[in-house]
C-alpha cells in the first residue's frame, strides 16, 4: 500500500453493511465514524429496483442527509 504523505486525508469506505468515514491530519486520525448503512443494507431497506423511481431517490437523499448530520455532530 502506498504511503500517504499529504497533510490531510479523507477516506470513505462504502461496504455492504456499513460506511466508514475517516479523516486524518499529519499522520493522526482526527475523526472516524461508522454509519450503519452500506450498499446491501440500503438496497434491502428501500427495496430498490433496477430503475429507481423519483420517490426512492428522495427517500435515499433524506436518509443520507440524516446520517451525515447525525454522524458529524461531535
SULRAZI-V691525 format. One record per residue. N is the residue number from 1. PHI is phi in whole degrees, -180 to 180 (none if undefined). NEAR is the number of other ideal C-beta (glycine too) atoms within 10 Angstrom. D_FIRST is the distance of its C-alpha to the first C-alpha in Angstrom with 2 decimals. Layout:
# SULRAZI-V691525
n={N:N}
phi={PHI:PHI}
near={NEAR:NEAR}
d_first={D_FIRST:D_FIRST}
This chain:
# SULRAZI-V691525
n={1:2:3:4:5:6:7:8:9:10:11:12:13:14:15:16:17:18:19:20:21:22:23:24:25:26:27:28:29:30:31:32:33:34:35:36:37:38:39:40:41:42:43:44:45:46:47:48:49:50:51:52:53:54:55:56:57:58:59:60:61:62:63:64:65:66:67:68:69:70:71:72:73:74}
phi={none:-68:-77:-99:-102:-80:-74:-125:-138:-124:-121:-121:-112:-97:-106:-77:-110:-156:-129:-118:-118:-129:-120:-131:-139:53:64:-128:-75:-94:-156:-149:-148:-110:-102:-78:-150:-138:-66:-71:-60:-65:-61:-70:-64:-94:46:-68:-101:-60:-104:-83:-80:-61:-66:-68:-63:-62:-63:-65:-61:-62:-64:-64:-60:-63:-64:-66:-63:-65:-73:-96:-90:-132}
near={3:4:6:11:7:11:9:10:15:11:12:9:11:13:13:11:12:15:21:14:17:15:15:17:13:9:11:7:11:11:13:11:15:15:18:9:17:17:14:12:16:17:12:9:12:15:7:15:9:4:6:12:10:7:9:14:11:10:15:15:10:10:15:14:10:11:15:13:9:10:14:10:6:5}
d_first={0.00:3.80:6.54:9.15:12.43:14.79:17.63:17.49:14.90:15.98:14.13:16.42:15.73:18.76:19.42:22.66:24.28:22.78:20.96:18.99:18.79:17.00:17.87:16.79:18.45:17.97:15.18:17.54:17.74:21.05:21.55:20.41:22.54:22.51:25.05:26.83:26.52:24.20:24.96:26.99:28.81:29.74:30.94:33.09:34.43:35.54:36.49:34.97:36.47:35.12:36.92:36.43:39.63:40.17:40.92:37.64:35.72:37.76:37.19:33.40:33.45:35.53:33.23:30.08:32.08:33.35:29.97:28.52:31.71:31.90:28.28:28.34:31.62:30.68}
